[in-house]
Amino acid sequence: MQMRMIIDSRLPPMTRSPMLQAQNTDWTPLNLAMTDAVVIPAYDRFAAATTPLASNAAGFCAAVDDTSLGALQQDFIAAYDGWQGVQHIQFGPITYFNWNFRLQFWPDDKGTGARQLDALLAAGDPAALTAGTFAQQSVGVQGFPALERLLFSDDSLAALKNEPYRCQVVQAIAHNLDDIAHGVAQRWRDDFRATVEKADERGFFESSQDATIDYLKAVIESVRRIQQQKVEAVLGDSQATARERRAEAWHMDRSVQHLRTNVAAFATLFNDSTPALNTVLVPADLPDIQQAFAKLQQDLAATPDSMNTAVKSAEGYAALKQVDADLDALFELLEAAVKKTDLYLGFNSLDGD
Amino acid sequence: MTPLCNRRQFLALTALLLGPAARALATDDTASAPLLLSAASTRDDQHFLIGFRHDGSSFHEVFKLPLPERGHHVAVNQTRGFFVSIARRPGTTLVLADSASGELISEIRAPADRHFYGHGVFSADGEWFYTTENAFDDEGDTSGRLVAWKVDGSGRNVSLTRTFDWPSGGVGPHELLLMPDGNTLAIANGGIRTHPSHDRDILNLDTMQPSLAYIDRSTGALLEQQLLPAEFHQSSIRHIDVNASGTVVFGMQFEGEAFMTVPLVATHKRGESLQLLLAPAELQPQLNQYVGAIRFAADGRHFAASCPRGNQFTVWDSSTGTLVHALRARDNCGVIASANGFVYSTGMGKVAELDLASGVVTEFDGAEQLALLWDNHLCSGAVA
């Protein structure tokens, strides 16, 4: 490779490049539009969905039967769906106090959560379940994966009927989910929205553009994340090596429904505010991106509802492979589109030394 | 013409109780300002070694040397006027260039069974150069190596000759430095085993054991070795600095579960135990378990730890073991002490200075326009 060297090229300090122009644009109207039209409503929906779960769990242990368990499972499904609608937002209040991990510690390839839950159940200590103390318990016992295991295992009905403490753990987790969901929604409304609004050199964000990058990452990085964690991890290298137990929510077999909710939420964040997040990209790039979103959602709709069953049939496995390809295509389009703008999602933070 | 500066007050967690810091005289003549060196890349994956100066408000590029692969740290030979850019792990090139002009002198490749870890250091007299290396086919505990190179010649004829090859006191050695006694090397052994055939994958996640090792550079003898408590064995010790009185500070990158609260910085004095430090509870998780670079301030008491994954630039007081400032700075990583505090660089293209006494951050005009992704380390290009 020929080495060239440029000596002493001093740029006049007042030169304005497109990057600096973008830096001087006020992105606050966009950030607030996304916050008000998409993010806060999504967190409100999540909090609204955890409330029935918590209140119905409160009375559940007095009368555990098929019907009451079925009803609580439906409440759980709705609450988990609410979480799937905001799971991609990984900045702001969800990062406080480890709330994100306490809601859902997953993937958990080492089975840490299961071990922690088993230990909690074995200890049987009522003091561990009081409102103040439960929040201090291991992360793996506090959230959706633990509660899913308690409500959707084959022996759940019998176990919850016969083991009062197990049922109390259900109540504690439901209450904890509700507390956190409301806590996050409230922090966004009462505090973080103002932080986003004041995103200039005096505030938490370095600039309004700095905040916009977090919203953009919530879409783009989440496309890649669900591809790798929710699809490819299950598919393995071939159908013979597929592992349905690596799917999110495999106990209740709602992994495909979660994917549909996730993608819909990405599209909503990308499109459904005025102005919309998609306006940060070059307009000519948008038709292909929207088409990629549409194809992905179409193919997800056509995928069998049961991922556990899908991976066992050639057609189902092929449908999931198609979803994998669609996610890949969408990510590549988004990444290429971002490269044409002055926005950059990270360098040192992506890969270290 | 008054440069357009971007000044920010940063978010102080506690009151700053420093005496007035020594201040550099304001000058418009950047030629006398210290030369700083950093690896940097462009968004289309070209890699460079940039030499630049600043006058407290503006950035001035001095030279831009293309690199064959991504750089990392730059070590300057104080007596013979050249620097060495060491390739980022698992790179195999050392690029030697003239300190003042950045003119390429030569390129050295590692032996076939070795790669570098991005760091190297010269002895104060400029006679010896030390690199950390991976003898990646060595499956034992001696795969981490410290290599001593003899420096000969000067100018365009300068050469480095591999002379000694010692164990580094741990697996996965990373940054190393010369202690104030001029004879002891301190090495941050990250504890992570990798092999080029597995790219940058961690091969020993469950058994990794980082260490801080002190080695006699004349004999290779291990003088002292400090290990972390077992619960933190996945906190990879990667970057270190030392003050004039021999207090070492090091920064870590945690490879365990994402929800764990683990110390990311620590201090140490020879013969004493490690002091592991935590940020306040609401801030510690925001650091995202990762320190990118660490440097003492000129006062030898405060130090900065950059957290590129948490987008936080943190400042600590080593005498109290507490965090005193946290500044939001997306993708910040490179950091170096300046007369007024710290200069830091970011993967978003910014280069800025934090004035410790006043708390003001000044982003240097002229840096962002270059659209460079400043790499992990900011180094001094000054020669004695």
Interface residues (C-beta under 8 A of the other chain):
Chain A: M1 M3 R4 M5 I6 I7 D8 S9 R10 L11 P12 P13 M14 T15 R16 S17 M19 L20 Q23 T95 Y96 F97 N98 F101 R102 F105 T112 V139 E201 R202 F204 F205 E206 D210 I213 K339 Y344 G346 F347 N348 S349 D351 G352 D353
Chain B: M1 P3 L4 N6 R7 R8 Q9 L11 S41 R43 S57 S58 F59 H60 E61 V62 F63 K64 L65 P66 P68 H72 R88 R89 S101 G102 E103 L104 Y117 G118 H174 R200 R238 Q253 E257 A258 F259 E282 P285 Q286 Y290 G292 P308 R309 N311 R328 A329 R330 D331 N332 C333 T346 G347 M348 G349 D365 G366 E368 Q369 L370 A371 L373 W374 D375 N376
